[in-house]
Amino acid sequence: MRLKDKVALVVGAGQQEGDTVGNGRATALLFAREGAKVVAVDNNLSSAEETAAMIRAEGGDCAAVRGDVTDNGDCAAFVKACTDRHGRIDILHYNVGITGDGLDNDPMTLPEEVWDRVMDVNLKGLYRTSRLVVPIMREQRSGAIVAVSSIIAVCAADRVIYKASKAGMNAFCHMLASTNWDYGIRCNVIMPGLMDTPISIGYRVRRSGVSADEVRASRDAQIPLNRKMGTGWDTAHAALFLASDEARFITGVNLPVDGGMTARIG
């Protein structure tokens, strides 16, 4: 098992309703299957509990905790819940993100409150969480942080604040890597491309008014590799590699998981 006896704090381990698996839930499940003891955090406790129940049904070890990454008290509470239960944190997986929900297409008309909300969740939430976990990992002299960003950070896009927040995550994680390698802590980023997850498909169905099948067909057509979107499992397998000792010599990396979309840049 690639994560045997590791303790993994998975922030964003629930998911929206849908007929596919989200990045966070897939990652929590895969980590547990590979031997990790998982603490599943989500602002929707019932969804985190569903993830935990799935893991326990497979014989894994998982506790569910409610946590809002925009609340300092919540962040402190779910980190403490993990250390109280297991005494350490080997892996921090940050998989939380929201969009401007169609209000962030033009920087000239972007409402300030939308800017603040998206930055608060996507970027500052990562900051709030990591600044609590890094001291624990420093004391251990080891740890792996994996953050889920997006290829929108490096591609042309019309979602201004979402792009800015994801680019900020990339830069922040680079600094986490460079300021913590003396402590044996690695920090890497996954940049998913077009994925068939409940949040991605559901968002576009709501925005466009077309069916999920039509959304999937349109997105599939944009993928260079086999003309097929990725899934939450593709993100999860990348996270597993980066969290495992197989990636012990990798830090400060932004890894596209996108079926070749960023390979076309330039």
MARMARSE-80461 format. One line per 3 residues: number of its first residue (from 1); their letters; for each residue x, y, z of N, C-alpha, C. Coordinates in steps of 0.001 Angstrom, whole numbers. Atoms other than C-alpha are relative to their C-alpha. Layout:
BEGIN
NUM) A) X Y Z X Y Z X Y Z | ...
END
This chain:
BEGIN
1) MRL) 843 -1207 0 0 0 0 871 1247 0 | -876 -1149 225 1439 3339 -1072 -107 1061 1094 | 149 -956 -1092 110 5329 1909 -213 -708 1333
4) KDK) 229 798 -1207 206 2651 4595 381 776 1256 | -172 -643 -1306 -209 4178 8064 208 1510 -79 | -59 -1457 110 -119 7748 6705 -1335 597 453
7) VAL) 1202 -725 -399 -2597 10274 8114 -250 1107 -1018 | 330 -951 1064 -4351 12303 5410 -1190 861 403 | 1073 -960 -226 -6396 15430 6052 -459 483 -1368
10) VVG) 533 -331 1324 -8597 15824 2963 -1069 1072 169 | 909 -1134 -162 -10251 19243 2886 -753 195 -1315 | 833 15 1205 -13145 19260 443 -262 -1419 -441
13) AGQ) 165 1431 279 -13882 15550 691 -1430 -387 -322 | 1366 270 422 -17592 15847 -9 -157 345 -1469 | 232 -400 1385 -19212 16713 -3308 -1451 378 -193
16) QEG) 1374 -300 363 -22320 18071 -4971 -678 -1272 -495 | 758 1132 536 -25084 15722 -6018 303 -160 -1489 | -256 269 1408 -24454 14049 -9350 246 -1477 -226
19) DTV) -152 1418 323 -23971 10771 -11162 1455 -387 -254 | -1423 318 107 -20160 10967 -11191 655 325 1340 | -704 -242 -1262 -17498 11268 -8493 811 1287 -110
22) GNG) -775 -1222 -41 -15890 14546 -7478 1456 -261 334 | -1429 139 -255 -12168 15145 -7132 305 -331 1464 | -290 198 -1413 -12240 15317 -3337 -416 -1362 513
25) RAT) 459 1315 -455 -14311 12216 -2730 854 -1113 -590 | -837 1022 630 -12303 10183 -5231 1361 -77 687 | -1307 -22 -653 -9070 11282 -3549 -68 -622 1384
28) ALL) 146 583 -1336 -10297 10423 -55 -132 -1519 -85 | 182 1444 170 -11424 6988 -1250 1307 -678 -402 | -1226 612 490 -8179 6282 -3094 1083 8 1080
31) FAR) -968 -47 -1106 -6009 7433 -183 -272 -1115 996 | 356 1043 -960 -7909 5084 2132 297 -1385 -551 | -287 1300 607 -7622 2177 -302 1491 -302 -5
34) EGA) -1448 174 -10 -3867 2754 -289 582 52 1412 | -470 178 -1368 -3692 2495 3505 -15 1216 890 | -1 -1209 -820 -4120 6087 4694 -1170 -5 977
37) KVV) 1064 -314 -939 -6125 7034 7750 -482 1400 -358 | 510 -1229 604 -8362 9769 6411 -904 758 967 | 977 -884 -621 -10058 12733 8040 -605 824 -1132
40) AVD) 716 -617 1126 -12667 13968 5555 -709 1264 468 | 548 -1296 -411 -13528 17662 5883 -824 583 -1136 | 817 -708 992 -16317 19507 4099 -922 948 744
43) NNL) 959 -892 -647 -18594 22443 4831 -1396 -600 18 | 1241 782 -21 -21444 20024 4077 297 -1308 737 | -366 1161 -814 -21099 17511 6910 -631 -1278 -511
46) SSA) 658 1225 468 -23636 15069 5458 729 -576 -1204 | -756 490 1153 -21604 14863 2234 1328 -601 443 | -1231 573 -551 -18388 14311 4199 -280 -1347 658
49) EET) 389 1266 -636 -20193 11602 6173 -244 -1083 -1044 | 191 973 1075 -21202 9917 2902 1346 -546 -475 | -1341 432 403 -17541 9838 1858 588 -935 1053
52) AAM) -551 818 -1083 -16512 8485 5264 -676 -1369 61 | 725 1268 -37 -19224 5829 5153 450 -926 -1132 | -488 795 1128 -18029 4663 1730 1365 -608 325
55) IRA) -1330 493 -365 -14480 4361 3060 -107 -1099 1053 | 139 1007 -1056 -15542 2480 6177 -639 -1274 -530 | 623 1187 591 -17702 147 4083 1025 -871 -711
58) EGG) -1081 748 653 -14490 -866 2283 1068 -457 987 | -960 419 -1021 -12727 -1496 5586 1035 1042 343 | -970 -1054 -259 -10886 1826 5679 -302 775 1263
61) DCA) 82 -823 -1204 -10363 4306 8494 -277 1434 -424 | 336 -1374 385 -12149 7630 8053 -968 616 995 | 910 -790 -818 -13737 10264 10253 -402 1228 -795
64) AVR) 508 -1173 704 -15891 13084 8892 -94 1172 967 | 33 -1208 -817 -15620 16646 10201 -542 1144 -854 | 455 -1183 719 -17521 19773 9209 1045 1099 113
67) GDV) -952 -1090 -45 -15291 22672 8264 -217 998 -1119 | 100 -1095 959 -15680 26036 6541 1373 662 -71 | -1371 -503 115 -12296 27159 5191 82 1518 86
70) TDN) -26 -1455 -170 -13339 30831 5455 -76 387 1475 | 128 -254 -1431 -13596 30486 9237 1245 -520 724 | -1215 406 -687 -10392 30455 11284 -268 -1034 1089
73) GDC) 342 942 -1055 -12113 28651 14140 -275 -1384 -541 | 269 1299 622 -13366 25887 11858 1300 -666 -445 | -1272 569 468 -9900 25434 10338 787 -573 1164
76) AAF) -711 486 -1181 -8335 25136 13769 -655 -1262 550 | 720 1149 -550 -11040 22677 14810 231 -1267 -812 | -184 1247 756 -10639 20259 11904 1457 -457 8
79) VKA) -1402 422 -157 -6837 20307 12166 176 -683 1349 | -79 598 -1338 -7161 19595 15894 -687 -1361 28 | 692 1291 37 -9681 16826 15200 898 -1082 -583
82) CTD) -908 965 623 -7088 15158 12984 1129 -392 953 | -1117 319 -903 -4222 15437 15481 -495 -685 1270 | 554 693 -1176 -6458 14414 18402 -251 -1469 -300
85) RHG) 332 1379 370 -7470 11289 16519 1245 -824 -312 | -1128 778 512 -4123 10313 15024 1377 463 481 | -1264 -463 -552 -1403 12422 16652 956 616 -998
88) RID) -881 -534 1032 49 13646 13355 -803 306 -1267 | 572 -209 1330 -706 14848 9820 1122 -191 -1004 | -1020 287 1012 1326 13347 6993 -319 642 -1341
91) ILH) 439 -515 1298 -731 14646 4072 -1101 1023 217 | 1094 -961 105 -2763 17789 3574 -401 75 -1462 | 526 -95 1360 -4938 17628 473 -1081 1069 10
94) YNV) 941 -1118 22 -6733 20912 -295 -742 5 -1326 | 821 141 1201 -9593 20488 -2744 -1275 828 159 | 1140 -889 -196 -11843 23502 -2182 73 1114 -1031
97) GIT) -14 -1073 970 -12878 25944 -4849 -1401 377 -443 | 1265 -498 535 -15746 28112 -6048 310 951 -1156 | -138 -958 1104 -16299 30302 -9108 -794 1258 315
100) GDG) 803 -1213 -128 -17790 33737 -9545 -1417 -174 -497 | 1353 365 448 -20888 31987 -10915 -542 954 -1067 | 443 -786 1133 -21001 34002 -14096 110 1507 174
103) LDN) -103 -1435 -256 -20383 37396 -12466 1419 522 -176 | -1409 -391 45 -16635 37425 -13084 574 -53 -1410 | -475 94 1378 -16443 37466 -16884 788 1233 -452
106) DPM) -631 -1245 422 -15280 41083 -17137 585 694 1228 | -589 -633 -1183 -12785 42666 -14712 -554 1388 280 | 540 -1338 -186 -14453 46041 -15252 -1357 -1 694
109) TLP) 1324 72 -618 -17819 44833 -14005 -58 -1013 1141 | -54 997 -1068 -16691 42228 -11475 -350 631 1341 | 351 -563 -1307 -18458 42964 -8167 1087 -303 1032
112) EEV) -1071 173 -987 -16005 43471 -5316 -306 -1134 963 | 345 1065 -941 -17928 41107 -3071 224 -1384 -601 | -293 1273 662 -17546 38329 -5664 1504 -265 37
115) WDR) -1458 121 -100 -13806 38975 -5831 398 -486 1394 | -373 329 -1370 -13573 38814 -2029 -405 -1427 366 | 503 1331 -362 -15666 35651 -1723 840 -1099 -647
118) VMD) -761 1043 691 -13775 33630 -4358 1429 -60 539 | -1341 -17 -565 -10382 34725 -3054 12 -593 1411 | 78 477 -1378 -11474 33949 509 -36 -1521 65
121) VNL) 133 1462 7 -12399 30362 -328 1210 -653 -662 | -990 728 790 -9891 29390 -2996 1427 214 487 | -1389 -312 -343 -6713 31159 -1927 204 176 1496
124) KGL) -210 -224 -1434 -7103 32385 1632 -351 -1237 817 | 309 1259 -691 -8695 29085 2655 1203 -927 29 | -1229 793 43 -5528 27322 1530 1022 552 984
127) YRT) -910 -647 -953 -3485 29843 3518 -396 -325 1438 | 450 265 -1368 -5629 29410 6638 314 -1429 423 | -188 1415 -325 -5357 25637 6468 1479 -363 116
130) SRL) -1404 405 18 -1685 25297 5591 791 611 1147 | -781 -612 -1076 -462 27737 8226 -216 -718 1333 | 227 824 -1185 -1985 25422 10850 660 -1366 -115
133) VVP) -549 1340 213 -709 22194 9304 1523 17 -107 | -1459 -39 209 2833 23269 8363 784 -91 1304 | -768 172 -1248 4004 23704 11993 16 -1438 515
136) IMR) 56 1411 -405 2870 20147 12711 969 -815 -840 | -909 722 894 4741 18852 9676 1456 381 263 | -1372 -412 -314 7816 20898 10589 518 -752 1225
139) EQR) -408 731 -1197 7892 19268 13998 269 -1465 -321 | -207 1396 444 7575 15861 12306 1231 -147 -893 | -1055 -11 1016 10279 16860 9796 -407 -765 -1243
142) SGA) 495 665 1211 8089 15451 7029 -1438 414 -253 | 1386 -273 352 4855 15990 5178 -139 282 -1482 | 300 -273 1411 3208 16343 1779 -1285 803 -75
145) IVA) 1174 -837 235 824 19117 768 -315 -45 -1486 | 454 27 1390 -1199 18750 -2425 -1230 896 -98 | 1126 -909 199 -3489 21555 -3586 -561 -177 -1403
148) VSS) 647 125 1306 -6004 21290 -6414 -306 1391 -520 | 179 -1283 658 -5769 24353 -8627 -807 -248 -1277 | 710 181 1267 -6841 24446 -12301 889 470 -1134
151) IIA) -761 -485 1158 -5355 24788 -15763 -449 1397 -413 | 430 -1369 305 -7352 28006 -15939 1031 1008 496 | -1054 -886 -506 -4427 29475 -13984 1001 380 -1080
154) VCA) -1021 -232 1035 -2262 29236 -17111 -593 107 -1399 | 665 -62 1306 -4837 29273 -19942 -868 1262 -92 | 933 -1101 209 -6893 32071 -21454 -1393 -431 435
157) ADR) 1339 341 -493 -10312 32181 -19811 -758 1285 303 | 808 -1188 -248 -13202 34531 -19188 -419 141 1458 | 360 -86 -1421 -13534 33851 -15448 1145 670 758
160) VIY) -1105 -831 -474 -11382 36633 -14070 454 -391 1401 | -405 225 -1391 -11433 35994 -10331 361 -1465 238 | -359 1416 -146 -11416 32205 -10608 1429 -227 -483
163) KAS) -1357 119 536 -8300 32438 -12778 1022 619 961 | -934 -678 -901 -6637 34921 -10430 216 -798 1278 | -128 764 -1245 -7360 32793 -7377 801 -1276 -208
166) KAG) -733 1234 266 -6015 29623 -8985 1472 281 -295 | -1392 -391 206 -2875 31395 -10208 652 334 1335 | -503 -291 -1334 -2476 32643 -6642 305 -1260 781
169) MNA) -268 1281 -662 -2733 29089 -5332 1321 -588 -492 | -1257 526 545 61 28035 -7685 1194 717 614 | -1116 -783 -536 2301 30872 -6482 187 -250 1489
172) FCH) -90 243 -1438 1483 30299 -2824 628 -1351 294 | -559 1336 -224 2272 26600 -3063 1480 -57 -367 | -1420 -62 331 5576 27378 -4763 785 555 1183
175) MLA) -665 -554 -1174 6469 29504 -1748 -41 -966 1176 | 40 1023 -1046 5299 26782 635 1096 -1037 -220 | -1042 980 307 7637 24392 -1155 1382 551 337
178) STN) -1353 -543 -144 10635 26723 -1118 328 427 1421 | -262 -388 -1385 10221 27767 2521 -92 -1175 965 | 162 1144 -901 9712 24259 3861 806 -1233 -392
181) WDY) -760 1197 365 12080 21918 2045 1063 -340 1031 | -958 306 -1061 14568 22238 4917 -613 -851 1106 | 694 800 -1004 11933 20537 7056 -501 -1335 -562
184) GIR) 452 1246 610 11331 17657 4660 -1440 33 -467 | 1391 -150 432 7956 19051 3603 -37 306 -1489 | 177 -234 1428 6917 18851 -40 -1364 654 -236
187) CNV) 1273 -620 358 4205 20992 -1635 -117 56 -1515 | 227 46 1442 2798 20430 -5113 -1455 322 -326 | 1324 -405 470 -207 21511 -7161 -437 -894 -1151
190) IMP) 624 668 1140 -2543 19592 -9449 -865 1033 -715 | 829 -901 796 -4096 21597 -12280 -904 -838 -908 | 909 756 868 -7108 19654 -13589 -472 844 -1175
193) GLM) 605 -644 1156 -8447 20455 -17020 -1505 -184 26 | 1441 227 73 -11986 19768 -18225 -302 -1389 553 | 260 1248 -700 -13286 17092 -15860 -1504 -271 62
196) DTP) 1402 416 -120 -16522 15135 -15720 -298 -254 1474 | 335 71 -1419 -17368 15904 -12108 -1339 691 233 | 1313 -605 -224 -20707 16883 -10553 19 1520 32
199) ISI) -30 -1456 -107 -19635 20452 -9809 243 647 -1365 | -311 -585 1309 -18209 21088 -13284 -1176 -108 -965 | 1126 196 919 -21115 19614 -15231 -1228 767 483
202) GYR) 1178 -674 -550 -23780 20974 -12901 43 1503 -195 | -163 -1446 183 -22395 24511 -13090 -365 415 -1416 | 242 -371 1396 -22544 24528 -16887 -1423 -307 -440
205) VRR) 1412 252 281 -25991 22960 -17043 -840 1177 503 | 743 -1136 -556 -27268 25752 -14776 219 1264 -827 | -333 -1222 735 -25483 28452 -16765 -580 3 -1409
208) SGV) 357 41 1419 -26368 27264 -20267 -1440 -419 -252 | 1355 493 188 -29718 25582 -19778 -99 -1202 -911 | 21 1198 830 -28696 22637 -21977 159 -1223 885
211) SAD) -44 1233 -776 -28639 19011 -20907 1441 -355 377 | -1319 471 -418 -25757 17319 -19118 705 -728 -1130 | -612 718 1125 -25192 15117 -22157 582 974 -1024
214) EVR) -500 -1001 954 -24819 18189 -24384 1249 695 546 | -1180 -608 -621 -22390 19770 -21924 1190 -939 -123 | -1098 972 80 -20329 16580 -21834 532 -111 -1429
217) ASR) -438 128 1393 -20248 16300 -25636 850 1198 -416 | -750 -1207 341 -19071 19896 -25995 1371 11 650 | -1282 -4 -721 -16353 19492 -23367 917 -1118 -497
220) DAQ) -805 1108 543 -15203 16101 -24686 703 410 -1282 | -542 -382 1305 -14659 17649 -28122 1225 899 114 | -1133 -912 -192 -12112 20084 -26654 1269 -697 480
223) IPL) -1141 710 -592 -9798 17392 -25249 854 -628 -1092 | -858 614 1023 -6789 16459 -27424 120 -1517 149 | -253 1414 -245 -6294 13048 -25814 -1307 -795 -15
226) NRK) 1159 883 129 -8984 10655 -27033 -1351 720 -11 | 1248 -761 29 -11552 13479 -27163 -940 -413 1134 | 789 430 -1157 -12715 12559 -23670 509 696 1246
229) MGT) -368 -641 -1255 -12762 14499 -20416 596 -989 989 | -442 798 -1137 -11005 13251 -17327 -1111 -112 1031 | 956 175 -1091 -12787 12244 -14133 681 318 1325
232) GWD) -561 -202 -1322 -12327 12727 -10429 1087 -1003 335 | -1019 1022 -259 -10303 9517 -10419 1344 389 -600 | -1269 -446 582 -7699 11071 -12698 698 998 924
235) TAH) -560 -922 -986 -7207 13897 -10221 486 -771 1223 | -357 771 -1200 -7150 11379 -7372 1292 -784 -195 | -1225 771 237 -4445 9228 -8961 1221 908 -42
238) AAL) -1108 -956 -31 -2267 12298 -9509 302 402 1440 | -183 -362 -1406 -2828 13273 -5873 680 -1119 774 | -616 1151 -670 -1921 9778 -4711 1497 -41 -271
241) FLA) -1422 2 337 1382 9918 -6570 732 1107 744 | -688 -1128 -617 2274 13377 -5249 45 -111 1517 | 23 171 -1456 1304 12451 -1683 879 -1148 465
244) SDE) -725 1213 -385 3226 9168 -1733 1505 214 -17 | -1466 -60 -7 6912 8484 -1179 585 -197 -1393 | -479 102 1379 7165 7751 -4902 391 1373 -547
247) ARF) -292 -1365 431 7244 11540 -5318 907 710 1014 | -815 -561 -1085 9769 12052 -2511 992 1052 -488 | -971 -936 560 12059 14057 -4856 -684 1081 -843
250) ITG) 778 -963 782 9290 16270 -6266 -640 1009 933 | 648 -1070 -760 8306 19620 -4769 -3 1271 -837 | 122 -1254 731 7182 22988 -6093 -493 -143 -1417
253) VNL) 430 306 1365 5554 21445 -9168 -1476 312 -190 | 1394 -152 424 2326 22447 -10951 -271 -1046 -1078 | 200 1141 896 1108 19237 -12597 -1326 109 -747
256) PVD) 1257 27 756 -1461 19539 -15423 -537 -1431 -94 | 703 1270 205 -3986 16694 -15465 -1171 356 -910 | 911 -717 895 -5778 17795 -18584 -161 -599 -1382
259) GGM) 159 618 1303 -5611 15360 -21485 687 744 -1115 | -798 -661 1037 -3095 17539 -23303 -398 1428 -316 | 463 -1349 331 -4900 20896 -23209 1121 1038 124
262) TAR) -1078 -983 -155 -1936 22863 -21850 1157 -303 -944 | -1062 320 967 368 21040 -24268 -181 769 -1303 | 269 -754 1220 -1283 23073 -27029 344 1475 125
265) IG) -318 -1421 -193 -295 26427 -25488 1247 351 -799 | -1146 -404 799 2026 28242 -27874 63 -663 -1357
END
